[in-house]
């Protein structure tokens, strides 16, 4: 069960990354979202891959050949009733039109207690220069049972508090209410709201 949580977490972490090569995302078309929500961006690109991260989540890589870069996106099929795994697979290798939002977030990559990773993470597998917060873990009283992550909080002694969306494991439940160290980095999460074959 633990490996399932970790695999899904890594999928979500990967799809949250900025575009390849560190190039800034510059869409050519955009429309304003409803009041108070993130901007919705309309785009057109070549769907290169659609990796299953455990239904209903998929990681999509979409290329923009005319701009010489590609970008990663996350897609939740449960939120797109007109799309299923078969239809998504049929789009791979073809141009698609899609609408997405882009939001800054903090990605928790490791959680440690007394110097030991609660996620069985090898330090050598983590990126360099991660941000850190040390404090009391809360919000991890129950193992995540569904397809959506829970929300945990790490509160440090100087009253700084950070929250992370994360799939809660049994090891994290045991550490709830105790002192932990969180290693995280700032990410940009691109979430697809609508996807269809180009020209439709």
PECORBEL-V894877 format. One record per residue. OMEGA is omega in radians with two decimals (999 if undefined). NEAR is the number of other C-alpha atoms within 12 Angstrom. Layout:
OMEGA;NEAR + OMEGA;NEAR
This chain:
-3.11;15 + -3.12;20 + 3.10;16 + 3.12;21 + -3.08;30 + -3.14;30 + -3.13;22 + 3.10;33 + -3.12;34 + 3.06;29 + -3.11;32 + 3.10;42 + -3.10;36 + -3.09;30 + 3.10;37 + -3.05;37 + 2.99;36 + -3.12;30 + -3.09;29 + 3.08;21 + 3.11;13 + -3.12;14 + -3.11;14 + 3.12;17 + -3.14;28 + 3.14;18 + 3.14;23 + -3.12;14 + 3.07;17 + 3.07;19 + -3.12;18 + 3.08;16 + 3.08;17 + -3.07;10 + 3.08;9 + -3.12;8 + 3.11;12 + 3.12;21 + 3.06;22 + -3.04;26 + 3.08;28 + -3.07;27 + -3.10;32 + -3.13;32 + -3.11;36 + 3.14;32 + -3.07;34 + -3.13;27 + 3.03;27 + -3.05;32 + 3.11;29 + 3.12;26 + -3.04;28 + -3.03;26 + 0.19;21 + -3.03;25 + 3.06;33 + 3.02;34 + -3.10;37 + 2.96;41 + -3.13;37 + -3.12;37 + 3.08;29 + -3.00;27 + -3.11;15 + 3.12;11 + 3.02;19 + 3.00;17 + 3.07;23 + -3.07;30 + 3.09;42 + -3.11;41 + 3.02;43 + -3.11;41 + 3.09;39 + -3.09;35 + -3.13;30 + -3.14;20 + 3.13;19 + -3.03;23 + -3.13;14 + -3.09;16 + 3.08;22 + -3.10;23 + 3.14;25 + 3.13;13 + 3.12;18 + 3.14;33 + -3.13;21 + -3.13;19 + -3.10;28 + -3.10;26 + -3.11;20 + 3.09;25 + -3.12;27 + 2.95;30 + -3.09;27 + 3.07;34 + -3.12;31 + 2.99;32 + 3.13;31 + -3.08;34 + 3.04;23 + 3.12;17 + 3.07;22 + -3.12;29 + 3.08;36 + -3.08;40 + 3.08;40 + 3.10;37 + -3.03;46 + 3.05;33 + -3.07;26 + 3.09;15 + -3.10;19 + -3.13;19 + 3.05;22 + -3.09;28 + -3.10;33 + -3.14;24 + 3.02;22 + -3.12;16 + -3.13;19 + -3.13;9 + -3.10;11 + 3.09;21 + 3.07;19 + 3.00;13 + 3.06;11 + 3.02;20 + -3.09;22 + 2.96;27 + 3.10;32 + -3.13;29 + -3.10;31 + 3.12;31 + 3.04;34 + -3.13;28 + -3.09;30 + -3.06;31 + -3.08;23 + 3.09;23 + 3.11;27 + -3.07;29 + -3.05;17 + -3.10;17 + -3.12;23 + -3.11;22 + 2.99;24 + 3.11;26 + 3.12;25 + 3.13;35 + 3.01;35 + -3.05;37 + -3.08;27 + -3.05;23 + -3.13;14 + 3.06;11 + 2.98;13 + -3.10;15 + 3.08;20 + 3.11;30 + -3.14;26 + 2.97;34 + -3.01;25 + 3.06;39 + -2.99;41 + -3.11;41 + 3.08;32 + 3.13;22 + 3.10;28 + 3.10;41 + 3.13;24 + -3.13;21 + -3.12;32 + -3.12;29 + -3.11;21 + -3.13;26 + 3.14;25 + 3.03;33 + 3.11;32 + 3.06;39 + -3.02;33 + 3.03;30 + 3.09;27 + -3.11;23 + 2.97;27 + -3.11;28 + 3.10;31 + -3.06;37 + -3.13;37 + 3.13;37 + 3.13;30 + -3.11;30 + -3.13;39 + 3.06;30 + 3.14;24 + 3.10;19 + 3.14;12 + 999;10
